[in-house]
Each structure stands twice: as C-alpha cells, then as structure tokens.
Amino acid sequence: VGQDLAHLAASAAPCGDDIQAPLAALFGKLGAIYTMAQERDVQAMIAGSRGINIAKDPSPAIVEPSDAEFEDALF
C-alpha cells in the first residue's frame, strides 16, 4: 500500500497558491481541537510543506467545538 501511495503521490500536481489561505484557516481550526501532540506535529509538517506557518502547540480552545464545527473543518 505504501508503495502504491508513493507512486500516486509522485505524479500528483501540487495545489496552487490560492489554497494556502483556506488551508491556514482549516489547520488553525483543527489545531485548536487536537489533543494529541503527534497529530499537531504532523499537521504543522504538512502545513509547512505548503508554505503555511502554524503553531505546533496552539492555545487550547476556550469553547469545546461542536460536531458540526468539526465536520465543517474537515469537509
């Protein structure tokens, strides 16, 4: 499976620059609700590869997000 994904990724076209602002907003929302440091590190690495700087350890969310807000962030 890993080799198949690597092959597919090698031929994938990168996203345009117009995706950076929406991704920064998405990563910001996800980072606020993630509780595991490993996921935040992966998120920061992916964002960084797209030229988006995000905090690895964002401030905890003051209000717990609803399921709808979480789904909005993902979809």
All heavy atoms as TSV, in Angstrom:
chain	resi	resn	atom	element	x	y	z
A	1	VAL	N	N	0.829	-1.192	0.000
A	1	VAL	CA	C	0.000	0.000	0.000
A	1	VAL	C	C	0.874	1.258	0.000
A	1	VAL	O	O	0.608	2.196	-0.724
A	1	VAL	CB	C	-0.959	0.004	1.213
A	1	VAL	CG1	C	-1.699	1.309	1.338
A	1	VAL	CG2	C	-1.919	-1.147	1.115
A	2	GLY	N	N	1.919	1.278	0.823
A	2	GLY	CA	C	2.792	2.441	0.896
A	2	GLY	C	C	3.447	2.750	-0.432
A	2	GLY	O	O	3.577	3.913	-0.815
A	3	GLN	N	N	3.869	1.705	-1.152
A	3	GLN	CA	C	4.497	1.922	-2.458
A	3	GLN	C	C	3.485	2.450	-3.462
A	3	GLN	O	O	3.817	3.276	-4.303
A	3	GLN	CB	C	5.144	0.639	-2.963
A	3	GLN	CG	C	6.371	0.240	-2.172
A	3	GLN	CD	C	6.951	-1.073	-2.643
A	3	GLN	OE1	O	6.281	-1.865	-3.281
A	3	GLN	NE2	N	8.222	-1.294	-2.315
A	4	ASP	N	N	2.252	1.957	-3.391
A	4	ASP	CA	C	1.199	2.446	-4.285
A	4	ASP	C	C	0.943	3.931	-4.036
A	4	ASP	O	O	0.802	4.708	-4.976
A	4	ASP	CB	C	-0.105	1.658	-4.074
A	4	ASP	CG	C	0.009	0.221	-4.537
A	4	ASP	OD1	O	0.899	-0.086	-5.366
A	4	ASP	OD2	O	-0.792	-0.605	-4.056
A	5	LEU	N	N	0.880	4.303	-2.758
A	5	LEU	CA	C	0.653	5.707	-2.428
A	5	LEU	C	C	1.829	6.578	-2.872
A	5	LEU	O	O	1.639	7.680	-3.384
A	5	LEU	CB	C	0.409	5.869	-0.933
A	5	LEU	CG	C	-0.914	5.301	-0.417
A	5	LEU	CD1	C	-0.971	5.409	1.104
A	5	LEU	CD2	C	-2.087	5.988	-1.055
A	6	ALA	N	N	3.039	6.072	-2.686
A	6	ALA	CA	C	4.223	6.825	-3.110
A	6	ALA	C	C	4.220	7.026	-4.616
A	6	ALA	O	O	4.553	8.103	-5.116
A	6	ALA	CB	C	5.493	6.104	-2.663
A	7	HIS	N	N	3.816	6.006	-5.359
A	7	HIS	CA	C	3.748	6.115	-6.819
A	7	HIS	C	C	2.704	7.156	-7.237
A	7	HIS	O	O	2.950	7.990	-8.105
A	7	HIS	CB	C	3.425	4.755	-7.439
A	7	HIS	CG	C	3.239	4.790	-8.918
A	7	HIS	ND1	N	4.289	4.991	-9.792
A	7	HIS	CD2	C	2.131	4.680	-9.680
A	7	HIS	CE1	C	3.824	4.999	-11.029
A	7	HIS	NE2	N	2.516	4.811	-10.985
A	8	LEU	N	N	1.541	7.104	-6.621
A	8	LEU	CA	C	0.487	8.073	-6.930
A	8	LEU	C	C	0.910	9.489	-6.555
A	8	LEU	O	O	0.649	10.438	-7.292
A	8	LEU	CB	C	-0.813	7.708	-6.212
A	8	LEU	CG	C	-1.528	6.453	-6.703
A	8	LEU	CD1	C	-2.666	6.089	-5.770
A	8	LEU	CD2	C	-2.030	6.636	-8.129
A	9	ALA	N	N	1.564	9.638	-5.420
A	9	ALA	CA	C	1.990	10.960	-4.968
A	9	ALA	C	C	3.053	11.545	-5.888
A	9	ALA	O	O	3.090	12.761	-6.107
A	9	ALA	CB	C	2.516	10.882	-3.538
A	10	ALA	N	N	3.904	10.703	-6.448
A	10	ALA	CA	C	4.976	11.187	-7.321
A	10	ALA	C	C	4.436	11.862	-8.572
A	10	ALA	O	O	5.043	12.795	-9.096
A	10	ALA	CB	C	5.899	10.032	-7.705
A	11	SER	N	N	3.273	11.428	-9.031
A	11	SER	CA	C	2.702	12.015	-10.246
A	11	SER	C	C	1.635	13.075	-9.948
A	11	SER	O	O	1.056	13.639	-10.872
A	11	SER	CB	C	2.106	10.915	-11.131
A	11	SER	OG	O	1.055	10.255	-10.448
A	12	ALA	N	N	1.385	13.356	-8.677
A	12	ALA	CA	C	0.349	14.328	-8.304
A	12	ALA	C	C	0.850	15.747	-8.533
A	12	ALA	O	O	2.010	16.058	-8.288
A	12	ALA	CB	C	-0.048	14.148	-6.845
A	13	ALA	N	N	-0.044	16.590	-8.999
A	13	ALA	CA	C	0.285	18.005	-9.189
A	13	ALA	C	C	0.084	18.748	-7.874
A	13	ALA	O	O	-0.881	18.489	-7.161
A	13	ALA	CB	C	-0.600	18.608	-10.273
A	14	PRO	N	N	1.000	19.657	-7.533
A	14	PRO	CA	C	0.822	20.420	-6.288
A	14	PRO	C	C	-0.365	21.382	-6.405
A	14	PRO	O	O	-0.747	21.780	-7.506
A	14	PRO	CB	C	2.138	21.186	-6.146
A	14	PRO	CG	C	2.683	21.255	-7.533
A	14	PRO	CD	C	2.195	20.020	-8.258
A	15	CYS	N	N	-0.915	21.706	-5.261
A	15	CYS	CA	C	-2.016	22.675	-5.223
A	15	CYS	C	C	-1.478	24.063	-5.540
A	15	CYS	O	O	-0.322	24.367	-5.277
A	15	CYS	CB	C	-2.653	22.692	-3.840
A	15	CYS	SG	S	-3.405	21.125	-3.376
A	16	GLY	N	N	-2.325	24.895	-6.088
A	16	GLY	CA	C	-1.945	26.264	-6.386
A	16	GLY	C	C	-1.837	27.108	-5.135
A	16	GLY	O	O	-2.232	26.704	-4.034
A	17	ASP	N	N	-1.275	28.297	-5.294
A	17	ASP	CA	C	-1.094	29.206	-4.164
A	17	ASP	C	C	-2.417	29.649	-3.551
A	17	ASP	O	O	-2.459	30.034	-2.390
A	17	ASP	CB	C	-0.304	30.442	-4.594
A	17	ASP	CG	C	1.137	30.099	-4.912
A	17	ASP	OD1	O	1.623	29.046	-4.456
A	17	ASP	OD2	O	1.780	30.896	-5.623
A	18	ASP	N	N	-3.515	29.581	-4.315
A	18	ASP	CA	C	-4.805	30.035	-3.806
A	18	ASP	C	C	-5.357	29.119	-2.706
A	18	ASP	O	O	-6.328	29.459	-2.048
A	18	ASP	CB	C	-5.818	30.174	-4.937
A	18	ASP	CG	C	-6.063	28.867	-5.683
A	18	ASP	OD1	O	-5.177	27.978	-5.675
A	18	ASP	OD2	O	-7.144	28.743	-6.295
A	19	ILE	N	N	-4.731	27.988	-2.477
A	19	ILE	CA	C	-5.200	27.065	-1.445
A	19	ILE	C	C	-4.630	27.409	-0.070
A	19	ILE	O	O	-5.133	26.958	0.947
A	19	ILE	CB	C	-4.857	25.606	-1.835
A	19	ILE	CG1	C	-5.603	24.587	-0.980
A	19	ILE	CG2	C	-3.370	25.339	-1.708
A	19	ILE	CD1	C	-7.015	24.378	-1.373
A	20	GLN	N	N	-3.603	28.243	-0.013
A	20	GLN	CA	C	-2.918	28.488	1.255
A	20	GLN	C	C	-3.804	29.149	2.299
A	20	GLN	O	O	-3.783	28.735	3.465
A	20	GLN	CB	C	-1.653	29.305	1.026
A	20	GLN	CG	C	-0.593	28.501	0.315
A	20	GLN	CD	C	0.709	29.241	0.188
A	20	GLN	OE1	O	0.801	30.420	0.513
A	20	GLN	NE2	N	1.732	28.559	-0.282
A	21	ALA	N	N	-4.571	30.152	1.939
A	21	ALA	CA	C	-5.423	30.822	2.934
A	21	ALA	C	C	-6.488	29.875	3.489
A	21	ALA	O	O	-6.649	29.794	4.718
A	21	ALA	CB	C	-6.050	32.077	2.345
A	22	PRO	N	N	-7.218	29.130	2.640
A	22	PRO	CA	C	-8.196	28.191	3.209
A	22	PRO	C	C	-7.543	27.104	4.065
A	22	PRO	O	O	-8.082	26.718	5.101
A	22	PRO	CB	C	-8.872	27.577	1.981
A	22	PRO	CG	C	-8.653	28.551	0.881
A	22	PRO	CD	C	-7.339	29.215	1.184
A	23	LEU	N	N	-6.369	26.619	3.642
A	23	LEU	CA	C	-5.686	25.603	4.443
A	23	LEU	C	C	-5.218	26.164	5.777
A	23	LEU	O	O	-5.298	25.475	6.800
A	23	LEU	CB	C	-4.494	25.022	3.680
A	23	LEU	CG	C	-4.815	23.983	2.619
A	23	LEU	CD1	C	-3.547	23.527	1.927
A	23	LEU	CD2	C	-5.563	22.800	3.195
A	24	ALA	N	N	-4.743	27.388	5.799
A	24	ALA	CA	C	-4.318	28.000	7.051
A	24	ALA	C	C	-5.495	28.087	8.022
A	24	ALA	O	O	-5.352	27.800	9.218
A	24	ALA	CB	C	-3.721	29.373	6.800
A	25	ALA	N	N	-6.667	28.460	7.521
A	25	ALA	CA	C	-7.861	28.531	8.369
A	25	ALA	C	C	-8.241	27.141	8.871
A	25	ALA	O	O	-8.568	26.960	10.048
A	25	ALA	CB	C	-9.016	29.164	7.598
A	26	LEU	N	N	-8.197	26.151	7.983
A	26	LEU	CA	C	-8.532	24.780	8.359
A	26	LEU	C	C	-7.569	24.247	9.412
A	26	LEU	O	O	-7.985	23.701	10.438
A	26	LEU	CB	C	-8.508	23.875	7.131
A	26	LEU	CG	C	-8.653	22.380	7.386
A	26	LEU	CD1	C	-10.020	22.057	7.956
A	26	LEU	CD2	C	-8.409	21.598	6.119
A	27	PHE	N	N	-6.256	24.421	9.166
A	27	PHE	CA	C	-5.271	23.938	10.124
A	27	PHE	C	C	-5.423	24.648	11.465
A	27	PHE	O	O	-5.212	24.047	12.518
A	27	PHE	CB	C	-3.853	24.113	9.592
A	27	PHE	CG	C	-3.481	23.113	8.519
A	27	PHE	CD1	C	-2.801	23.533	7.393
A	27	PHE	CD2	C	-3.799	21.780	8.641
A	27	PHE	CE1	C	-2.440	22.626	6.406
A	27	PHE	CE2	C	-3.447	20.865	7.663
A	27	PHE	CZ	C	-2.756	21.288	6.541
A	28	GLY	N	N	-5.784	25.913	11.451
A	28	GLY	CA	C	-6.000	26.634	12.697
A	28	GLY	C	C	-7.149	26.050	13.500
A	28	GLY	O	O	-7.048	25.884	14.722
A	29	LYS	N	N	-8.244	25.720	12.803
A	29	LYS	CA	C	-9.395	25.119	13.489
A	29	LYS	C	C	-9.053	23.731	14.026
A	29	LYS	O	O	-9.389	23.394	15.157
A	29	LYS	CB	C	-10.591	25.020	12.537
A	29	LYS	CG	C	-11.243	26.334	12.224
A	29	LYS	CD	C	-12.424	26.141	11.293
A	29	LYS	CE	C	-13.073	27.467	10.961
A	29	LYS	NZ	N	-14.239	27.295	10.093
A	30	LEU	N	N	-8.406	22.934	13.196
A	30	LEU	CA	C	-8.063	21.584	13.631
A	30	LEU	C	C	-7.053	21.611	14.774
A	30	LEU	O	O	-7.162	20.828	15.716
A	30	LEU	CB	C	-7.497	20.775	12.455
A	30	LEU	CG	C	-8.502	20.377	11.381
A	30	LEU	CD1	C	-7.793	19.697	10.224
A	30	LEU	CD2	C	-9.595	19.493	11.938
A	31	GLY	N	N	-6.077	22.493	14.694
A	31	GLY	CA	C	-5.064	22.579	15.739
A	31	GLY	C	C	-5.650	22.955	17.085
A	31	GLY	O	O	-5.153	22.540	18.130
A	32	ALA	N	N	-6.723	23.723	17.066
A	32	ALA	CA	C	-7.352	24.143	18.318
A	32	ALA	C	C	-8.097	23.009	19.003
A	32	ALA	O	O	-8.283	23.036	20.215
A	32	ALA	CB	C	-8.304	25.305	18.058
A	33	ILE	N	N	-8.505	21.983	18.235
A	33	ILE	CA	C	-9.287	20.906	18.846
A	33	ILE	C	C	-8.495	19.610	18.994
A	33	ILE	O	O	-8.948	18.703	19.674
A	33	ILE	CB	C	-10.595	20.640	18.069
A	33	ILE	CG1	C	-10.321	20.282	16.620
A	33	ILE	CG2	C	-11.513	21.841	18.159
A	33	ILE	CD1	C	-11.562	19.901	15.832
A	34	TYR	N	N	-7.321	19.527	18.365
A	34	TYR	CA	C	-6.490	18.327	18.550
A	34	TYR	C	C	-5.958	18.298	19.965
A	34	TYR	O	O	-5.553	19.305	20.512
A	34	TYR	CB	C	-5.306	18.337	17.592
A	34	TYR	CG	C	-5.581	17.767	16.223
A	34	TYR	CD1	C	-4.591	17.770	15.266
A	34	TYR	CD2	C	-6.805	17.232	15.880
A	34	TYR	CE1	C	-4.806	17.255	14.004
A	34	TYR	CE2	C	-7.038	16.725	14.626
A	34	TYR	CZ	C	-6.033	16.729	13.694
A	34	TYR	OH	O	-6.256	16.221	12.453
A	35	THR	N	N	-5.928	17.123	20.535
A	35	THR	CA	C	-5.385	16.983	21.877
A	35	THR	C	C	-4.078	16.207	21.894
A	35	THR	O	O	-3.386	16.199	22.896
A	35	THR	CB	C	-6.398	16.269	22.799
A	35	THR	OG1	O	-6.705	14.991	22.234
A	35	THR	CG2	C	-7.664	17.099	22.959
A	36	MET	N	N	-3.735	15.576	20.793
A	36	MET	CA	C	-2.526	14.766	20.759
A	36	MET	C	C	-1.405	15.511	20.030
A	36	MET	O	O	-1.572	15.986	18.908
A	36	MET	CB	C	-2.805	13.429	20.090
A	36	MET	CG	C	-3.807	12.587	20.875
A	36	MET	SD	S	-4.148	11.006	20.129
A	36	MET	CE	C	-2.585	10.202	20.289
A	37	ALA	N	N	-0.267	15.612	20.669
A	37	ALA	CA	C	0.866	16.351	20.126
A	37	ALA	C	C	1.329	15.775	18.791
A	37	ALA	O	O	1.723	16.520	17.896
A	37	ALA	CB	C	2.015	16.363	21.121
A	38	GLN	N	N	1.287	14.463	18.625
A	38	GLN	CA	C	1.754	13.851	17.380
A	38	GLN	C	C	0.934	14.353	16.189
A	38	GLN	O	O	1.499	14.682	15.141
A	38	GLN	CB	C	1.669	12.335	17.468
A	38	GLN	CG	C	2.231	11.644	16.229
A	38	GLN	CD	C	2.212	10.135	16.364
A	38	GLN	OE1	O	1.676	9.581	17.311
A	38	GLN	NE2	N	2.813	9.467	15.407
A	39	GLU	N	N	-0.375	14.437	16.321
A	39	GLU	CA	C	-1.203	14.934	15.229
A	39	GLU	C	C	-0.886	16.400	14.923
A	39	GLU	O	O	-0.854	16.802	13.770
A	39	GLU	CB	C	-2.701	14.780	15.545
A	39	GLU	CG	C	-3.230	13.395	15.315
A	39	GLU	CD	C	-3.058	12.494	16.523
A	39	GLU	OE1	O	-2.476	12.918	17.535
A	39	GLU	OE2	O	-3.512	11.340	16.449
A	40	ARG	N	N	-0.649	17.196	15.974
A	40	ARG	CA	C	-0.299	18.605	15.746
A	40	ARG	C	C	1.035	18.714	15.023
A	40	ARG	O	O	1.207	19.566	14.150
A	40	ARG	CB	C	-0.275	19.369	17.069
A	40	ARG	CG	C	-1.663	19.600	17.653
A	40	ARG	CD	C	-1.622	20.619	18.791
A	40	ARG	NE	N	-0.753	20.222	19.873
A	40	ARG	CZ	C	-1.136	19.554	20.956
A	40	ARG	NH1	N	-2.390	19.204	21.100
A	40	ARG	NH2	N	-0.270	19.247	21.894
A	41	ASP	N	N	1.988	17.838	15.356
A	41	ASP	CA	C	3.282	17.859	14.670
A	41	ASP	C	C	3.130	17.490	13.198
A	41	ASP	O	O	3.738	18.116	12.324
A	41	ASP	CB	C	4.263	16.901	15.347
A	41	ASP	CG	C	4.708	17.382	16.717
A	41	ASP	OD1	O	4.499	18.574	17.029
A	41	ASP	OD2	O	5.267	16.561	17.464
A	42	VAL	N	N	2.324	16.476	12.912
A	42	VAL	CA	C	2.076	16.079	11.522
A	42	VAL	C	C	1.388	17.216	10.780
A	42	VAL	O	O	1.753	17.553	9.648
A	42	VAL	CB	C	1.242	14.780	11.457
A	42	VAL	CG1	C	0.766	14.499	10.047
A	42	VAL	CG2	C	2.038	13.609	11.999
A	43	GLN	N	N	0.399	17.814	11.407
A	43	GLN	CA	C	-0.321	18.934	10.799
A	43	GLN	C	C	0.638	20.083	10.499
A	43	GLN	O	O	0.594	20.658	9.400
A	43	GLN	CB	C	-1.426	19.391	11.753
A	43	GLN	CG	C	-2.177	20.599	11.298
A	43	GLN	CD	C	-3.167	21.029	12.352
A	43	GLN	OE1	O	-3.735	20.226	13.068
A	43	GLN	NE2	N	-3.394	22.309	12.456
A	44	ALA	N	N	1.505	20.415	11.428
A	44	ALA	CA	C	2.462	21.503	11.222
A	44	ALA	C	C	3.434	21.175	10.094
A	44	ALA	O	O	3.798	22.041	9.300
A	44	ALA	CB	C	3.221	21.791	12.517
A	45	MET	N	N	3.842	19.907	9.995
A	45	MET	CA	C	4.745	19.498	8.925
A	45	MET	C	C	4.068	19.637	7.557
A	45	MET	O	O	4.655	20.173	6.613
A	45	MET	CB	C	5.179	18.051	9.128
A	45	MET	CG	C	6.123	17.534	8.052
A	45	MET	SD	S	6.442	15.764	8.208
A	45	MET	CE	C	4.830	15.100	7.818
A	46	ILE	N	N	2.821	19.190	7.457
A	46	ILE	CA	C	2.093	19.286	6.189
A	46	ILE	C	C	1.864	20.750	5.826
A	46	ILE	O	O	2.075	21.156	4.690
A	46	ILE	CB	C	0.759	18.518	6.269
A	46	ILE	CG1	C	1.034	17.017	6.390
A	46	ILE	CG2	C	-0.116	18.820	5.050
A	46	ILE	CD1	C	-0.172	16.196	6.731
A	47	ALA	N	N	1.439	21.535	6.784
A	47	ALA	CA	C	1.216	22.958	6.525
A	47	ALA	C	C	2.517	23.626	6.094
A	47	ALA	O	O	2.541	24.409	5.140
A	47	ALA	CB	C	0.641	23.648	7.756
A	48	GLY	N	N	3.615	23.310	6.778
A	48	GLY	CA	C	4.906	23.892	6.440
A	48	GLY	C	C	5.352	23.534	5.032
A	48	GLY	O	O	5.967	24.346	4.342
A	49	SER	N	N	5.012	22.333	4.575
A	49	SER	CA	C	5.386	21.930	3.222
A	49	SER	C	C	4.632	22.732	2.167
A	49	SER	O	O	5.040	22.782	1.015
A	49	SER	CB	C	5.151	20.429	3.017
A	49	SER	OG	O	3.766	20.145	2.905
A	50	ARG	N	N	3.543	23.376	2.574
A	50	ARG	CA	C	2.752	24.217	1.676
A	50	ARG	C	C	3.037	25.694	1.910
A	50	ARG	O	O	2.352	26.557	1.402
A	50	ARG	CB	C	1.252	23.962	1.857
A	50	ARG	CG	C	0.787	22.548	1.634
A	50	ARG	CD	C	1.020	21.990	0.250
A	50	ARG	NE	N	0.637	22.934	-0.781
A	50	ARG	CZ	C	1.205	22.964	-1.976
A	50	ARG	NH1	N	2.158	22.123	-2.268
A	50	ARG	NH2	N	0.821	23.837	-2.875
A	51	GLY	N	N	4.042	25.992	2.733
A	51	GLY	CA	C	4.401	27.382	2.989
A	51	GLY	C	C	3.487	28.076	3.979
A	51	GLY	O	O	3.432	29.300	4.020
A	52	ILE	N	N	2.773	27.298	4.791
A	52	ILE	CA	C	1.847	27.854	5.783
A	52	ILE	C	C	2.446	27.622	7.158
A	52	ILE	O	O	2.682	26.485	7.562
A	52	ILE	CB	C	0.467	27.171	5.693
A	52	ILE	CG1	C	-0.110	27.329	4.288
A	52	ILE	CG2	C	-0.480	27.727	6.741
A	52	ILE	CD1	C	-1.282	26.419	4.008
A	53	ASN	N	N	2.714	28.692	7.878
A	53	ASN	CA	C	3.276	28.572	9.224
A	53	ASN	C	C	2.158	28.562	10.248
A	53	ASN	O	O	1.356	29.482	10.308
A	53	ASN	CB	C	4.232	29.732	9.504
A	53	ASN	CG	C	5.450	29.667	8.620
A	53	ASN	OD1	O	5.988	28.596	8.375
A	53	ASN	ND2	N	5.887	30.811	8.113
A	54	ILE	N	N	2.105	27.497	11.037
A	54	ILE	CA	C	1.114	27.396	12.106
A	54	ILE	C	C	1.845	27.014	13.391
A	54	ILE	O	O	2.936	26.448	13.355
A	54	ILE	CB	C	0.016	26.364	11.794
A	54	ILE	CG1	C	0.619	24.963	11.592
A	54	ILE	CG2	C	-0.796	26.784	10.588
A	54	ILE	CD1	C	-0.417	23.869	11.504
A	55	ALA	N	N	1.223	27.293	14.494
A	55	ALA	CA	C	1.807	26.945	15.798
A	55	ALA	C	C	1.657	25.452	16.036
A	55	ALA	O	O	0.589	24.892	15.804
A	55	ALA	CB	C	1.112	27.725	16.902
A	56	LYS	N	N	2.724	24.794	16.501
A	56	LYS	CA	C	2.635	23.373	16.826
A	56	LYS	C	C	1.830	23.152	18.094
A	56	LYS	O	O	1.188	22.138	18.261
A	56	LYS	CB	C	4.024	22.771	16.990
A	56	LYS	CG	C	4.725	22.495	15.703
A	56	LYS	CD	C	5.991	21.708	15.974
A	56	LYS	CE	C	6.724	21.417	14.695
A	56	LYS	NZ	N	7.926	20.620	14.943
A	57	ASP	N	N	1.899	24.096	19.010
A	57	ASP	CA	C	1.179	23.974	20.273
A	57	ASP	C	C	0.233	25.155	20.443
A	57	ASP	O	O	0.505	26.080	21.207
A	57	ASP	CB	C	2.161	23.915	21.446
A	57	ASP	CG	C	3.017	22.671	21.394
A	57	ASP	OD1	O	2.451	21.592	21.166
A	57	ASP	OD2	O	4.236	22.781	21.576
A	58	PRO	N	N	-0.891	25.134	19.711
A	58	PRO	CA	C	-1.817	26.259	19.816
A	58	PRO	C	C	-2.455	26.332	21.194
A	58	PRO	O	O	-2.461	25.346	21.930
A	58	PRO	CB	C	-2.877	25.946	18.757
A	58	PRO	CG	C	-2.833	24.462	18.629
A	58	PRO	CD	C	-1.397	24.063	18.885
A	59	SER	N	N	-2.943	27.494	21.514
A	59	SER	CA	C	-3.660	27.652	22.772
A	59	SER	C	C	-4.885	26.750	22.760
A	59	SER	O	O	-5.527	26.589	21.729
A	59	SER	CB	C	-4.116	29.104	22.936
A	59	SER	OG	O	-2.996	29.953	22.953
A	60	PRO	N	N	-5.216	26.155	23.877
A	60	PRO	CA	C	-6.402	25.299	23.901
A	60	PRO	C	C	-7.662	26.102	23.601
A	60	PRO	O	O	-7.753	27.268	23.925
A	60	PRO	CB	C	-6.425	24.741	25.323
A	60	PRO	CG	C	-5.484	25.574	26.109
A	60	PRO	CD	C	-4.556	26.263	25.159
A	61	ALA	N	N	-8.586	25.438	22.948
A	61	ALA	CA	C	-9.854	26.090	22.631
A	61	ALA	C	C	-10.582	26.431	23.923
A	61	ALA	O	O	-10.619	25.639	24.861
A	61	ALA	CB	C	-10.713	25.172	21.769
A	62	ILE	N	N	-11.146	27.607	23.979
A	62	ILE	CA	C	-11.885	28.031	25.169
A	62	ILE	C	C	-13.230	27.330	25.231
A	62	ILE	O	O	-13.674	26.897	26.278
A	62	ILE	CB	C	-12.053	29.562	25.175
A	62	ILE	CG1	C	-10.685	30.215	25.334
A	62	ILE	CG2	C	-13.007	30.010	26.264
A	62	ILE	CD1	C	-10.683	31.703	25.174
A	63	VAL	N	N	-13.863	27.191	24.073
A	63	VAL	CA	C	-15.157	26.525	23.987
A	63	VAL	C	C	-14.971	25.238	23.203
A	63	VAL	O	O	-14.358	25.238	22.139
A	63	VAL	CB	C	-16.189	27.427	23.279
A	63	VAL	CG1	C	-17.515	26.719	23.122
A	63	VAL	CG2	C	-16.355	28.734	24.032
A	64	GLU	N	N	-15.468	24.153	23.719
A	64	GLU	CA	C	-15.375	22.872	23.024
A	64	GLU	C	C	-16.174	22.963	21.727
A	64	GLU	O	O	-17.347	23.331	21.728
A	64	GLU	CB	C	-15.945	21.767	23.923
A	64	GLU	CG	C	-15.734	20.382	23.407
A	64	GLU	CD	C	-14.286	19.945	23.482
A	64	GLU	OE1	O	-13.535	20.437	24.334
A	64	GLU	OE2	O	-13.911	19.081	22.683
A	65	PRO	N	N	-15.555	22.666	20.579
A	65	PRO	CA	C	-16.274	22.768	19.307
A	65	PRO	C	C	-17.359	21.701	19.202
A	65	PRO	O	O	-17.225	20.604	19.748
A	65	PRO	CB	C	-15.187	22.552	18.262
A	65	PRO	CG	C	-14.113	21.828	18.962
A	65	PRO	CD	C	-14.184	22.244	20.402
A	66	SER	N	N	-18.409	22.042	18.497
A	66	SER	CA	C	-19.494	21.093	18.297
A	66	SER	C	C	-19.120	20.123	17.181
A	66	SER	O	O	-18.168	20.346	16.432
A	66	SER	CB	C	-20.776	21.841	17.913
A	66	SER	OG	O	-20.625	22.414	16.621
A	67	ASP	N	N	-19.874	19.053	17.064
A	67	ASP	CA	C	-19.635	18.098	15.980
A	67	ASP	C	C	-19.782	18.775	14.626
A	67	ASP	O	O	-19.034	18.487	13.693
A	67	ASP	CB	C	-20.610	16.924	16.076
A	67	ASP	CG	C	-20.298	15.992	17.238
A	67	ASP	OD1	O	-19.154	16.027	17.736
A	67	ASP	OD2	O	-21.192	15.232	17.638
A	68	ALA	N	N	-20.723	19.692	14.505
A	68	ALA	CA	C	-20.936	20.401	13.238
A	68	ALA	C	C	-19.724	21.241	12.876
A	68	ALA	O	O	-19.309	21.286	11.716
A	68	ALA	CB	C	-22.191	21.271	13.317
A	69	GLU	N	N	-19.116	21.912	13.860
A	69	GLU	CA	C	-17.926	22.712	13.600
A	69	GLU	C	C	-16.759	21.834	13.179
A	69	GLU	O	O	-15.989	22.180	12.285
A	69	GLU	CB	C	-17.545	23.534	14.830
A	69	GLU	CG	C	-18.502	24.660	15.115
A	69	GLU	CD	C	-18.214	25.341	16.435
A	69	GLU	OE1	O	-17.916	24.639	17.430
A	69	GLU	OE2	O	-18.273	26.572	16.467
A	70	PHE	N	N	-16.637	20.669	13.806
A	70	PHE	CA	C	-15.576	19.753	13.446
A	70	PHE	C	C	-15.789	19.242	12.018
A	70	PHE	O	O	-14.864	19.203	11.227
A	70	PHE	CB	C	-15.532	18.587	14.435
A	70	PHE	CG	C	-14.371	17.660	14.206
A	70	PHE	CD1	C	-13.085	18.091	14.446
A	70	PHE	CD2	C	-14.568	16.379	13.754
A	70	PHE	CE1	C	-12.012	17.249	14.236
A	70	PHE	CE2	C	-13.499	15.534	13.537
A	70	PHE	CZ	C	-12.203	15.974	13.782
A	71	GLU	N	N	-17.015	18.891	11.671
A	71	GLU	CA	C	-17.310	18.430	10.311
A	71	GLU	C	C	-17.068	19.547	9.307
A	71	GLU	O	O	-16.569	19.291	8.218
A	71	GLU	CB	C	-18.735	17.912	10.225
A	71	GLU	CG	C	-18.915	16.571	10.918
A	71	GLU	CD	C	-20.332	16.038	10.819
A	71	GLU	OE1	O	-21.098	16.536	9.981
A	71	GLU	OE2	O	-20.654	15.126	11.596
A	72	ASP	N	N	-17.424	20.787	9.665
A	72	ASP	CA	C	-17.155	21.935	8.767
A	72	ASP	C	C	-15.674	22.081	8.503
A	72	ASP	O	O	-15.259	22.414	7.393
A	72	ASP	CB	C	-17.708	23.231	9.355
A	72	ASP	CG	C	-19.222	23.318	9.280
A	72	ASP	OD1	O	-19.833	22.494	8.551
A	72	ASP	OD2	O	-19.783	24.187	9.950
A	73	ALA	N	N	-14.857	21.853	9.515
A	73	ALA	CA	C	-13.404	21.982	9.357
A	73	ALA	C	C	-12.847	20.883	8.452
A	73	ALA	O	O	-11.905	21.107	7.710
A	73	ALA	CB	C	-12.714	21.951	10.713
A	74	LEU	N	N	-13.441	19.711	8.513
A	74	LEU	CA	C	-12.948	18.588	7.713
A	74	LEU	C	C	-13.538	18.545	6.313
A	74	LEU	O	O	-12.875	18.117	5.371
A	74	LEU	CB	C	-13.241	17.254	8.415
A	74	LEU	CG	C	-12.455	17.012	9.688
A	74	LEU	CD1	C	-12.899	15.725	10.346
A	74	LEU	CD2	C	-10.967	16.959	9.393
A	75	PHE	N	N	-14.771	18.940	6.183
A	75	PHE	CA	C	-15.426	18.803	4.873
A	75	PHE	C	C	-15.833	20.150	4.407
A	75	PHE	O	O	-16.672	20.619	4.012
A	75	PHE	CB	C	-16.618	17.845	4.966
A	75	PHE	CG	C	-16.216	16.505	5.530
A	75	PHE	CD1	C	-16.482	16.174	6.834
A	75	PHE	CD2	C	-15.522	15.600	4.755
A	75	PHE	CE1	C	-16.102	14.942	7.364
A	75	PHE	CE2	C	-15.135	14.371	5.262
A	75	PHE	CZ	C	-15.434	14.048	6.566
